[in-house]
Amino acid sequence: MPPTTRTGKRRDTGPAWTAPGEKDTLVGFIDYLRTAIMHKVADVPEPEVRTAGVPSGTNLLGLVKHLTAVERFYFLEVPITNMRRTFQPTRDETVDGLLADYRATIAQANQVVETWTDLTRPAPRPPGRGALPPSQRWVLVHMIEEIGRHAGHADIIREGIDGSTGR
């Protein structure tokens, strides 16, 4: 967990240095952003963790559920039948449960990526996404964009809940 300031807010920390290879760098940034999301959600109580922080209805728990579905889609070839529902936690879904699902998905995704030796090769073809699969490089870069975008959403929502800032 990042250090805190005298006001109790976390100091902003940047990503860790990675090995110099392209894949190591890309995965290092993905893992950094994954950790940022999990830290933003981990200690937020009910009902705030599922309370919409913006008019679109986006909430912290929904972001974790969505990112789990997207990682399963791109790395594990699990279809998404309704993208909207990936943002909507059910009453029975808890912080601990959805974070555990996200961690398990991350571990599986990282196992897939570990086997990638040439990022120009096709990645697993997500169901329903056309005839040609994206390259492995495209998937890694897209996941940096996807997780980074939602990490920013989580930053804003969390600050609105309790003033917490930083990663």
Secondary structure, 3 states (H helix, E strand, C coil): CCCECCCCCECCCCCCCCCCCHHHHHHHHHHHHHHHHHHHHHCCCCCHHHCCCCCCCCCHHHHHHHHHHHHHHHHHCCCCCCCHHHHCCCCCCCHHHHHHHHHHHHHHHHHHHHCCCCCCCECCCCCCCCCCCCEHHHHHHHHHHHHHHHHHHHHHHHHHHHCCCCC
